Amino acid sequence: MATQSMVMQSIDPATEEVLATFEPFSSGQIDAALEQAYRAQQQWRQTPFEARAACLRAAARVLRSERSRWATLMTREMGKPIVEAEAEIDKCAWNCDFYAEHAQQFLADEPVQTNARESFVAFEPLGVVLAIMPWNFPFWQVFRFAAPALMAGNGAVLKHASNVPQCALAIEQVFRQAGLPEGLFRTVLVPGSAVERLIADPRIHAVTLTGSSAAGEQVASAAGRQLKKQVLELGGSDPFVVLADADLDLAASTAARARNQNSGQSCIAAKRFIVEERVADAFVAKFTAAVQALRVGNPLERDTNVGPLARGDLREALADQVERSRAQGAQVRLGGTPLDGRGYFYAPTILEGVTPEMPVFREETFGPVAAVIRARDAEEALRLANDTEYGLGASLWTRDTERAKQLARRVEAGNVFVNGLVASDPRLPFGGIKRSGYGRELGTFGIREFTNIQTIRIGPATGPAMPQPAE
């Protein structure tokens, strides 16, 4: 029996109402889930692509047919505005369909010309992948990993964030309704302290984590000791660089969305707004007006743009970052305080006069707080953009797209979007560098992360081992 302190609670962050409580899995339940996933994967890896694809397409249909149910669950459990929650379900369904259509092509054998009769590279599944997922996109983060991993022939065990246990169980239900083999995708309700044991279990063959850099250190260390493959998508302090020739109206309206989408709780949300001095006053005025127009309120209401933060401790941490930055000279242009009443709401905030030593520049801010930094010119803007330990996403705004292509290559980030909102897309690889992690999700690269990239060479040799020099 779990002790009261170990009980997982599902709490509505807009009302602070306890929606449900769950006891963590016992050792026996964990062992049964791992064994079930392991045995199911042994059969699944032999399943033809067409049959795997049928299950993924069925999962997409389940998501779409019960879209309102899943979206409402997300909104109640972590506070995401309902319109964004519905869009998240749509994206999960798209990802399932995308990999159902393209996985066989992405994983097709690749011939390589050598001196053998035949040489090629094959992409075979690794086994069961442990997914340690966060609460901020409780469905998308899981399906972003699961669709390619399952189509590659792997199994999956999900350890979701402890504050979204209902979403975690719902995702397992989606796959069960879709006809996935029993046990191939399992959710285990366990605290973070159980992760090291899961990683060490021989039935787990690889690990993927989306979370903080600190969590990444712990998971990488535990997986490294077991010599198990990892993909880590960690924190970010994404720059939103506005050059003097940018379309300021479009940049400002996008900036308001980029900072406040998902109530600002996203690794790839724009956080540091670095603006060339010549246009800074005009941009900040437009940006402020766009943020002021956002409606903060009940996330179940369709005209709400910004909901609560997911937990009370997250709001306290954000408020502390703002206060420490103010103490160092940052000026509050808008917001800057928690909102009164029930729920973990924080006012959409814009801070000016931000310098690199301040917490809102140096640390990841996970909430609706924008830090504005002025740069003398494009060169200083790029230097400030790269002056961070993170390297996940970046947004660059200029009308000169040819120049932007060159500047983008100098930005130290895994994803650079020119004149657009940074977002993940099944068609493109997604991931970071520096303390934002390593490995890639999505696209061709993402599905190959959890495969054995296997060289197969068939002899006997038909020629010299090495190319012969020309006469």
N, C-alpha and C positions, 0 to 999 in steps of 0.2 A: 504494500500500500504506500502510495506517495504521501509525503508529509505536506501539510498545508502550504508551507513556503515553496514547495516545488510545483504546486498546481499552476497550470497555464490558464490564463484568463483572456478571453476575448472581450475587449472593452470598446464601446463606441466612443471615439475621441471627440465627437461633436457634443455628446451629452454626458460622458463619463459613466454611462450605464454599463454594468457587467452583462454581456450578452450570453456568455456560456463559459463553463470551466471544464478543464480536461486534466486528467492525471497523465503524467508522462508514461510512456511505454515501460513495461517491466523488462528485465533482462531476457526473459523468455519470449516476450512479444518481439523484441528487437531481433533476437536470433531467428525466430520463425520468419520474419519479414526478409532478412538477409538470405536465408536459405531458399525462400520462395523465389526471390528475384534471381538468385544465382541459377536455380534449376530452370526457370522460365527462359533465361537468356541463352542457356545451352541449346534449347530448341529454336529460339527466335533467330539465332545467328544463321541457322540453316533455312530460314523462311525466305522465299523469293521476294524480290523487291516489290513485285506487284501486290503480294499479300500484305506486306508492311504498309505500302501506300494506301491500300484499302482501309486499314485501321486508322491511319492518320487523316484521311479524308472523312471518315466517320467521326473522328474527334472534332474536326472543323464543323461538321453538321450539328453535333451536340452543343458546341459552344454557341453557334448562331441560333439554334432553335430555343435555347434557354438563356439568351443574352441578358435579358432583364434580371433574371434570377442571379446569375453570376456577378453582374455589375453591382446590383444592390448589396450583395454580400460583401464585395470589396469596399464599397462606400461605408457600410455600417461598421466594418471591422477595422479599417485604417483611415477613413476620412476623405478618400479621394472624391472630388466632385463627380456626380453621377454621369455627366456627359463624357468626362474623361474615362470613367470606368467602362462605359459602353464601347468607347473607341479602343480601349485596351483589349476587350474581348474580341473585337473585330480583328485586331492585329494578330492575336494568338491564332485565330482561325486561318488568317492569311498565311501565317508561318507554317502551319500544318499542311495546307494545300501546296505551298511553295516547295517544301521538301518532298512531299509525296510525288510531285511532278519531276523534280530535278535530281533527287538523290542518286538514282542509278547512273545518270550522266556524270555527276560529280565524283562518283566512286568507281567509275569504269577503269579497267586495267589500262595502264599507260605503257605502250611499247617503247623500248629503248634499244637503239642499234648498238650492238657490241660484236665481239667475235664469236659469240655463242650461236647455236642454231636459233635460239629465241631468248629474249630477255624482256622482262616487263616488271612494272611496279604494280602491286595489288594493295588494296585498302581493306583490311579485315578488322572486324570489331575487336575492341579490347576486352569487353566483359561488362560488369556492372559498374556504373558510374555513380558516385555519391555526389548529390547536388545540395550545396548549402546556400540557401537563397534568402534574400532580404524581404522586408515587408513593404517597401515603397511601391513596387509594381508586382503585387502578389501573384498575379496570373502570368503576366508577360515574361518576367524573369525566368519562370519555370519553363514555359513553352519555348522560349528562346533557346534554351539548352535542350529540352526534351525532344522536340521535333527532329532536329538533325541527329541527335544521339540515338534515338530509337530507329530512325530510318537507316542508320549505319549498322544496325544489328546489335546494339548494346541494350542492356537493361538499365533501370534507374531506381535509385533510392533517394527520396527527398527528405532532407532535414530543413524544414522551413523555419522562418523567424517565429519566435515563441508567441508573439502578439497577433499572429494571423493563423491560428490553428484551424479555423473553419475553412479558410481558403485552401489550406494544405490538404485537408480531407476532401474538399470539393474537387480539386484537380485529379486526385486519384479516382474519384467517382466518374469524372468526364472520360478518362481513359477506359474505365471498366465498362461504361455505357457504350463506348465506341467499339468494344469487342477485342481490345488488346488482351493477349493471353494473361490468364490469372497470375498475378504476382509480378509481372514484368516491370510494372511501375508501382512502387510502394512508397507511401508516406509513413514516416516514423515520427511520432511526437516525442521529442526528447529535448532536454536543455542543451545549451552550448557546451556544458562540461562533458557531454557524452560524445562529442565529435571525434576526439582523439581515438577513442575506442573503435568507433565506426571506421575511421581511416585505417586503423591497424588490422582490421578483420581481413583475412585472405580472400573473402568473397567480394570485397571491394577492389576494383582494379584501377580506378582513376578518380580524381576529385575535381569538381568545379565549384568555385565560390564567387558570388557577387556580394560585396560587403565593404567594410572599412579597410583601410590599409593595415590597421592593427590586427584585425581578424585575418587578413591575408598573411601577415607574418606568422601567426600561430598555425594556420592551416598548411602553409608552405613548409614550415618546420616539421610538422607531424607527418606530412606526406613525403617529405624528403627523407626522413628517417626510414620510411618504408619503401623508398625508391618507386613511388607511384606518381604517374603523370598528373599535372595540375594545370588548370586554366583559372586565372585569377582576374576578375574585373572589379577593381577597387575604387577608392574615392577619387574625387576630382575637384579642381578649383578652376573651372573652365573660363578662359578669357573670351570676352566679346569685344573685338577690336574694331573701332569705328574710325576710319581714315577720313581725311578732310573732304574727299570727293564722293563720299557715300551718299546714298539716297536716305536722308535723315528721317523722313516720314516713315519709310518702310523699316529702317533700322530700329527706330524708337518703338513702333508698334510690335515688332518682333521681339525686341528686348523685354517688353513687359510680359509677353508670353513665355519667353525663354527663362526668365527668372522665377515666374510665379506658377508655371504649370506644375500640377501635382502638389500645389501649395509650396513650391520651392524645394521639394524633397526628391531630388534626382541627382545622381552622380554626374550626368551630363547637362544639368541646368547651367546656364550662364551665371557666373557668380561675380567675376571681376570685369567691370565695364571700363575699358581703356580707350580713351577718346582723344584724338588730336586736339590740341588747345584751340586751334582756329575755329572749330565747330562745337566745342564742348558746351558752351552756354546754350546754344540752340538745341543740341541733342538732349541735354538734361531737361530743358523745359518741355520738350515733346515727350520724353520718357516719363517724366513726372505726371504729365497729363494722362498718359496711357495707363499708368499704374493706378492713378486716382480713380479712373473709370471702372476698375475691376470691382466686382461685388464680392464681399466676404460674407459668408453665412452658412446656412444649413446645406451640407453637400448633397443632400437628396433633392434639393430644389434645382431645377434645370437652368436657372439663370445665375447660379452661383459660380464664380470663377475661382475663388480661393476658399478652401475648406480649412479645417483645423490641422495642426501637426498631429502626428500619429500617437504620440505619448506625451505625458506631462514632463518627463525628464528631458525630452528633446527640446521642448519649448524653453525650459530653464537653461539648457546649454546654449541655445541660440541667443537668448536674452543676455547671457553672460558675455558672449563674444561681442555683441553690440556695445555693452557697457564698457568693456575693456578697451574697445576701439575708440569710443567717445572720450575716455579718460586720456587717450593719447592724441586727441585732437580732431577726430572725425566729427563732421557736423551732420546732424539729422535734417534732411530736407523733407522727408515724409515718413510718417509712422514712428518706429523706434520703440514700441512698447507692446507687451502682451495685452490682449483685449479682455475686458472684464466679463464676468458671467461664466456660465458652465461651458465646458469644452476647452480644448487646448489651442485656442486661436491666438495668432500673433499678427499684428498689423503689417501689411505690405510696406516695406521700408526701403528708402534710398538714403545712402550715406555718401556725403561728398567730402573732399579734402582727405581722401584715404591715401596712405603711403605704405610702402612695402613692409614696414615693421609691425603694422597693425594686425590683430587677429583676423579681421574680415578679409584681409589680403592674403595672409600667410596660411590660415587654416581653412579647411572645408566648412562652409556654412550650409547647413541642411535645413533651409526654410526660406521664407519670402524676404530675404535681405539682399539688396544690391549694393555693391561697393563701386563707386565711381572714382576713377583715377585719370588724371590728365597727363598727356604726353606731349612733349615739344613737337615731335614729328613721327613719321612712320617707323624710323629706326628705333627710337626710344619706345614706341608702342610695342614693337616686337620684343625688345629686351625685357620689358615689363611682363609681357605675356608669358615669356619663357622663365621668368624669375619665380619659379614654383617647384616644389618637389613632386607635383602631380603632372600627368600628361595624358589625360583621357580625350577630351574634346576641345575644340576651339571654333570660334566663329569670326570671320573676317569680312568687313564691309567696305566695299569700294566699287566705283563704276568701271574701273579699269580691270577687266577680267584677265587680260594677258599678264599684267603686273601681279594680279592676285595669285595666278598659278605659281609664279616664282616665289612670292612671299609665303604662300602656304607651305612650301617645302621647307621653309626655315622655322616653322612653328613646331615646337617639340610636343606633339600630341598624336595619338593614334587616329584621330578623326578631325579633319578640318573642313568646315562647311563655309563656302563663300556666298555671302548674301542670302543666308538661309539659317533656319533653326536646326541645331544639332539634334539628330535623332537616329535611332537604330533602324535598319532596313534589312529584311531577310536576304536581299540581293547583294549586300555589301558586307565585307568583314568589319567586325566591331571589336574594339579593345583598346588598351592603353599601353603606355610606357612609363618609365620611372616608377614612382610609388602608386601609380594607377593600375599596376599589374602587368601581366604578360599572358600570351596566348590570344587567340581570337575566337569569337563566336560569329555565327551567321555566314552567309556566302559559301563559296567553295572551301575556303580556309577553315571555317568553323566546323563543318561536318567532318573534315579530315583530322581535327585535333584529337578525337577519341577513336582513332583507328591505328592499327599496326601498319605502318607504311612499309610494306614487305617487298623486298627484292626477290624475284624468282628468275633463275638463270638455267636454261636447258642446254645441256651439251650433247655431243662433244663440240669442242671449238672448231670453227670453220676457217679460222685465219689467225694472224698474229694477235697477241694480247693487247698490244698498243699500236696506234696508227704509225705507219712507217713514214719517215721523212721523205719529202719530194726530192727527186734526183737533181 
